[in-house]
């Protein structure tokens, strides 16, 4: 199967320069032709490249573009001004753009530098753990649970490893795909790690063509290749993606005279740290574990290596001893497994704590050390009689912590996120990744994702329709978008 995928990648890559034809639908100028600061901060554009300055964007006191203007600009004439905020959501099309793996802090800084100014400020979104695309999509669409963390996973009922590259290409673990209006053919997911910028250009232009067909009131577009751009080029690559998205959004607003609202979001964050393969397989074998696709004995372990990520999924009949051994591997930050009463979390050097859960509330009981570094934070909160804390209070207190909202996310990872969770989940340090050896030979890893830490966990959402709450979980997005727009999210689910 891998050889077939490689062949498909090569064939599709060869055709990539001609994909979608020669005309590039997204052509709006990256920079204005002129900037005016008084009396109103204004950017003046030549949108058609014909030397005529026929379009202006005007910024309010907060620096957000809230008005646009068309028409003559000669002395003695006034351009026709459109107040974007005066146009109700019901009067507009809603375009939803989803980037794979762009972190909140990067977007916040990019906007503070003067970009993405048609949008209200971004909100910080804490992704589920592991911080993987399929899990995040199911959360922020409020849709069907997936089978495994990835398209390859261990199924205890079947007694073997399930899925793989064929399952990925069929979309077996991606029921949310049916909610997307634009998603490139999944063969481009692999090409996007070899020729990421070329694939991203194809995606954004193909999405614009689809939007122009005007077939639905809401159109949802997912750009998977931003993950490849980030993996190969790091934060610099993601800034290039945001620049292209900004072009697209400005062009949509200009072409429609403001009769469009745009929501932009990502599924999870990114490490923005160059990484090398973790030696977890060799470490476990040296500890006496037998790597296999079928678990029979107590020292058997199914180690899932599929994408290139800062986490690892291990299945076994002996989770506690496996977690204890795995966490001592160089590059491992944390390891967790389900135990009676909750989730056991281990840190290198013997750190150990238990995450407890009862009726939507969570507790933290360190037995040795402070693996999740929560003692100081929890000392500022008030626990109930059972020593438990509310999920919302924990989110607010830990949104910028090294491990955001870790108690709820760890509990869900082991008990309430997928049909076949791993028995041991390993969170890696940012400088290490786990994954397919064959795939890693094709891809340069300047950044990736998957772990419990902040860089991997902090995604974003922002909209031209209005301001969203500053902090939320991925699974909170449906209700916050409904409150903002007055419509179910996503529309027509």
N, C-alpha and C positions, 0 to 999 in steps of 0.2 A: 504494500500500500504506500509506504514512504517513497518508493521509487516512482510510483505513479503520480504522487503529489509533486515530487520534484520535476517530473516531466511536464506536468500541467503548469507549474510555476514558470518554467522556462518558456513554454509556448505562449502563455498569457503575457509574460514580460516582453517577449519579442513583439507582440502586437500592441503593447501599451502606448507607444508614441502616437498611434493612430486611433486610439480608443476615443469614441465620441465625436470623431470628425475634427476638422481644423478650426472651426469657429469656437472661440472661447466665450461662453456666456457671461462670465464674471470679469468685468473690465473696468469697473469704477476706479478712479484714481486713488492710489495709496495715500498721497499727500495732496492737500489743497493747493490751488494755484496762488492763493493769496490769503493772508490772515489779518483780520482787523480786530483790534482790541477795544476801540471806543467808537460810539457810545455803548455798543453791545458786542461782546465777543462773538466774532463771526468768521467762519471759514468759507471761502469762495472757491467753487469748483468749475472745471471745464469737463463735464462728465463724458462728452462725446469725443473729446480730443480734437475738436475742430477749431480751437482758438477762441471759442465763445464762452464767457463766464456767465452761465445761465442758471446756476444753482448755488444756494447758500444754506448753511446750517448755523443756527443761532443758539448760543448756550445761555442757560439761566445762571443765577447766583451760585448754584452748587456745581457749575461746570458741566451740567448735563445738557445735551441737545434736546430742547423741547419745542423748537420751531424750525421750519424749513421754508425757504422762499424761492420762487421761480420768477422768470420774466426779465424785462428790461432793467438794466442797472445804470443807464445813462443819467446824467445830471438832470434833475427835475422830474424823474420818474421814480415810482416806488414798486418794488417787486411784490408779487402776490404771496402773502405769508400764510402758512398753514400751521395752526397750533396743534401739535401732535397729542398733547394731553387732553385736548377737547374732543378728540375722536374716541368714542366708546369702543370697548372690546367687541361688542356685538356687531359693529359696523365693519370690522376688519377680518382679514384672514389671519390665522395664527400659524406661524412657522416655528417649529421646534427643531433646534440644531443640537445634536448630541456629539460631543467629542470624547474619544476614548482616552482616558488617563491623563487629563490636564489638571494640575493641582490648584487649590484655592489661592495659596499665597502668590503664585505666579500670575494668576489672573488679576488679583487685587492690585499688585504692583503695576502690571501692564495698564490697567485702567487709570491708576493714579498718575501715570506718565502722560495721560491725555488721549488714550485710545478707548474704543468701545463706549463712546460717550452718548450714544443713543440709548444705552441701557441705564437702569438704576444700579446702584452699587451691588456687588455680588454678595451672596450669602454663603456661609461655610456649611458644607454638607458632609456629615460623617458617614462614610460608607460601611456596609456590613463587613464582617471579617469571616474568612479571608477576603481581601480587597481585590475581587475578581469580577470581570464584566458581567457574566451571567447572573451572579448573585445580586449585583447592583441594579441591573435592569429589572429583575423581578421585584425588587423592593420599590424602585421609584415609579414603576408602572402599576404596582399593586396587583401583579398578575399571578400566574401559576407558579408553584414551587418547582425548582429544577431537580433533576435526579442526583447529580453530584456537583461538587465544587467546580469541576471542569467536565469536558466531554469524555474524559477517561477517568474512571473511578472504580473503587472496589465495592462490589455488591455482596453483602454477607448472605442474603437470601439465595443468590445464584451461586455463591461460593467461589467467585472468581472476579478478575478484573474485567470490567465492561467498557465498551466504547473505544475511542481512539480517533485517528484521523478521519476515517470514513464517517463515523458518527458526527464529528465536527462539521464536515462538509455537507452532511444531510440536515444539520440543524437539530439533531436529536435533543440537545440540551439547551436549546434556545427557543422556547415557545413564544417568547416576546417578539420574535422576528415578524410574526403576523400582525403586530401592531405598528410596524414601521412602514412608511410609504417609500422611503429610499434606504436601501442598504446594498452596497456593491456585492456582486457575486462572491461567494465565500472563498473562491480560489484566490481572490485578491487579498484576503487576509494574510496569506503566507507571503505573497509578493510584496505586501506592505512592509515587511521587515527587511526585504532586500533592496527594493526601490521605493522607499516610503514617500518621498516628496512627490515623485511622479504619480503614485497612486492617489495621494491626497488631492493633487490637482485634478485628476480624473473625477474623483468623488464629488468635489465641490462644484465642478462644472456640470456633471450629470445631475446633481441635486437641483441646480438652478433650472435646468431644462424641465425637470419634473414639476417644480414649483410653478413655472410659467404655463404649464398645461392647465392649471386652475381647476382641478377635478374635485377637490375637497376643501372644506372651510379650514380644517386644520391639517397641516402636513408635517410629518415627523421624519427627520433625516438623521441617519447615524453615520458618522465618519470614523470607520474603524482604523484607518491608516494613521491617524494621529498617534496611535499607540506605537506604531513602527517608527514614526518620525521622532518621538520621544526616546524610544529605545536606542536608536542609532545616533541621535543628535542632542539628546538631553533637553535641558530647559531652553536652549537657543532654538531648537527645532520646534518646540511648542509655541514659542513666541511667533515664529513664522506662520504657524497654523492660525493663531489668533489674528494675525494681520490679514490673512486671506479671508477669514470669517468676517472680519470688520468690513472688508471690501464688499462681500456678498450682502451683508445686512444694509450697508449704506446704499447699495444699488437697489435693493428691494424697496426701501423707503422712498428713494428718489423716483423710481419708476411708477410706484403706486400712489404717489402724492400723499404718503403717510397712511394709506389704508391697509396697513399690515402691522401686526404686533409680533415680536420675535422673542422667543425664550431660548436661552443658550445654557447648556449644562454639561457636566462631565459625569462619568460613572464612578471614578475613584481618583486618587492622587497618584503621584509617581515619586520614586526615590530621588531622582536627579543626582544620582551617584553612580559612577562607573563600577561595575560589579564583575566578579569572577565566579566560576562554579564552586559551590560548596562541596566538600568531600564527605557528604553524609553517608553515601552508600558504602564507601571504604571504611568509614568509622564504625558503622553498624556491623559490618561483616567482621571487623577486628574484635568487636564485642561479643561475637558468637551468634549473631542473628543471620538467618538465611533469607535472602531476597527471592521472592517467588510471586507468581501470579495467582496461586491458589493456596489458601491458608489451611494447613493440616496440623502442624505441631505448634507447641507454645512459643517456640523461638522463630516462627515464620513471620515475615513481614512483607506486605505488598507496598512498595514505594512507588507512588504515582509520579512519573516525570513526563510532563506533557508540554506546557508552555515554558517560558523562561521567567521565573517569578521569585520574589523574595519570601516565599513560603514553601512548605512541603507537606504533603498529605501521606500519612502512613496508616495502614490497616493491619491489625494483629489480634490474636486472642489474649495477648498479655500487654495491655496498654500502659499500665503504670510502670513496669520495668523498662518498657521501650521508651517512654517519655523521659525517664531518669537517665538513660544512656544517650538518647538523642540530644538532650540539652547540653551535654558536655562536648559536643562536636564544635570545632572552631567555625565561627561564623553564625552559630545559632544564638538567637537572642532569648527566645522563650519556647517552651513546649507545653502543650496542654492535653488533657484527656478527661473523659467523663468518669466520674466516680459517684458512689452513693452520696446523695445530698448536694451534688453540683458538679463543678469543674475544678480539677486540680491543675494548678499552673506552676511550672518549674522554671527557674532561672539558673544560669551557670553558677557553679560554686555552692550549690545546695539550697538556694532560695526556693521557698515553697509556700503556696497559699491556696485556699479554697474559695471559689466563687459560689455563693448560695443564691437561690431564687425562690420566691414565694409570691404568687398573685401579682406579678408585674413589678415586684420590688426586689432589690439585689443587695447582697451582703458580701463582705470581704474579710476573710479570716486568715491572716498570715500565720504560718506555723514556724517558719524560719526566714528571717530577712523580710524584704518587702518587694517581691518580684515585679509588681505593677506600679510601684512607687506612688502609692495612694494614701499612705498613712497621714501625711501632712494635709492633703486635700480633704479627706474624710473627717479630720478633726475640726474642720470649719463647718461641717454639715450636721444636721440633727437626725439621728437614727430613730426608728420606731422601737417599740418594746422588744421586737425580735432582732434588733440590730441591723435592720434593713433600711435601704434608702430608695427614694423614688427615682425612676429612670430619667425623668425630666431634670430633676435636681442634679443627678450625676452628669448628665450631658452638659448642662450649663457650667458645672464646676470643672469639667475635664476637656472642654472643646479644644483647648490649645495645649493640653497635657501631652507628654511623650506618647501616651497610649490613650487616645480619646475614647470616652464612653466604653472602657474595656470590659466592665462586668456584664452588661447586657449583650455586648457583641460576642464575647467568649461563650456565654451561655447559649445564645442562639446558634452559634457555629456548631456546637455539639448536639443540640437538642431540637432546634426549631427553624432551621434554615433550608436544608435540602433533605431529600428522601434517603440518601445513603451517605451520611457524613463520615469523614475519616475518623479512626479511633484515636489517633494522635495527630495534632496539628502543630506544625513547627513554624515559628515566625523567625525569619532570618534578619541579620543586620543588613543595612543597605548596601554594603560593599560585596555582598554575596548573592548568588541566585541558584535556584534549583530548576532542573528541567531537562528536556530531551537533548541528549548529546548530539544527535543528528541535526536538530534544529539550531543548536547553539553554534554550529560550524557555519551556518548561513548568516547569522545575525550578530552584529556588534552590540554589546550591552553597555550603553552609556547611562541607562536609567531603566528601571522596571518597577514592579509593584507586587502586592500580595500580602505584605506583613501587617501587623497590628499597629505599627507606629504611625505618628502623625503625618509624615510626608506621604505615606502610602494611602492614608485614610481620608485626608481632607480633600474632598471634591468641591464643586461649586455649582451654583445656579444663579442666573440673573435674567431679568426680563425688561423689555421696553414697555410692558403693560403696567408695571408698577413695582413698588418695593416689596420684597419678601422678608420674612423674619431673618435676623442675622445669623442664626445657628439652627440647624435641624439635622435629623437623620435622613438617610435616603428614603426610608419608608414613610416619612412625614410629607414628602413632596406632593403626593396626590391631594391631601386635604388642604395644604397651603396654596396649591395652584387653583383648587376649586374656590377657596376664599378670595383669591385675587381676581379670577376671571368670571366667577359665577357659573362655571360649567365643570362637569365631571372631568377628571384627568385620568388617563388621556381620553379625549373625546371619542365617542363611538366604540369604546372598549367592548 
